[in-house]
Amino acid sequence: MTDVEIEYCVPCGFLDRAQDVQHALLSSLGQEIDRCALVTGDHGVFRVRVDGHTVYDKEEDEYDVDQIVRDVRSRL
């Protein structure tokens, strides 16, 4: 079972970004992912985790939906 969590800052307005990542992941990896959840947060957070392992963090990585999909794929 593979769980993906996309944690995003609500006050920052990152919902659209989170939905874009979720759509890209489900479109390309949907059969390999058991759950792809949007998780609300604050303080500027935007992180993508696969089974608890962070594959993208806004504080450390450049935002690129295609790269996030590749990084999630590599964890599957």
C-alpha positions as CSV (number, residue, x, y, z in Angstrom):
1,M,0.0,0.0,0.0
2,T,1.4,3.4,-1.0
3,D,0.1,6.5,0.7
4,V,0.8,10.0,-0.7
5,E,0.2,13.1,1.4
6,I,0.3,16.6,0.0
7,E,0.4,19.0,2.9
8,Y,-0.3,22.6,1.9
9,C,-0.7,26.0,3.6
10,V,-4.4,27.1,3.6
11,P,-3.7,30.8,4.5
12,C,-1.1,31.0,1.7
13,G,-3.6,29.9,-0.9
14,F,-1.7,26.7,-1.9
15,L,-4.8,24.7,-2.5
16,D,-4.6,25.1,-6.3
17,R,-1.0,24.0,-6.3
18,A,-1.8,21.0,-4.1
19,Q,-4.7,20.0,-6.4
20,D,-2.4,20.3,-9.5
21,V,0.1,18.0,-7.9
22,Q,-2.6,15.6,-6.8
23,H,-4.1,15.5,-10.3
24,A,-0.7,14.9,-11.9
25,L,0.1,12.1,-9.5
26,L,-3.3,10.4,-10.0
27,S,-3.2,10.8,-13.8
28,S,0.2,9.2,-14.2
29,L,0.5,6.9,-11.1
30,G,-3.1,6.3,-10.1
31,Q,-2.9,2.5,-10.3
32,E,0.2,2.4,-8.1
33,I,-1.1,4.7,-5.4
34,D,-3.6,3.5,-2.8
35,R,-4.3,7.0,-1.3
36,C,-3.4,10.5,-2.4
37,A,-4.6,12.9,0.4
38,L,-4.6,16.7,0.7
39,V,-3.6,17.7,4.2
40,T,-4.3,21.2,5.4
41,G,-1.5,23.1,7.1
42,D,-0.2,26.6,7.8
43,H,3.0,28.6,8.2
44,G,3.8,28.4,4.5
45,V,4.1,24.6,4.3
46,F,4.0,22.7,1.0
47,R,5.3,19.1,1.3
48,V,4.7,15.9,-0.5
49,R,5.3,12.6,1.4
50,V,5.3,9.0,0.2
51,D,4.6,6.6,3.0
52,G,5.9,9.2,5.5
53,H,9.1,10.0,3.5
54,T,9.3,13.6,2.3
55,V,10.0,13.7,-1.5
56,Y,9.3,17.5,-1.9
57,D,9.5,20.4,0.5
58,K,9.0,24.0,-0.7
59,E,11.7,25.1,1.7
60,E,14.3,22.9,0.0
61,D,13.1,22.2,-3.5
62,E,12.1,24.2,-6.6
63,Y,8.4,23.7,-7.4
64,D,8.1,21.6,-10.5
65,V,5.1,19.3,-10.9
66,D,6.8,16.9,-13.3
67,Q,9.8,16.6,-11.0
68,I,7.5,15.8,-8.0
69,V,5.8,13.1,-10.1
70,R,9.2,11.6,-10.9
71,D,10.3,11.8,-7.3
72,V,7.1,10.0,-6.2
73,R,7.5,7.4,-8.9
74,S,11.1,6.7,-7.7
75,R,9.7,5.9,-4.2
76,L,7.1,3.4,-5.5
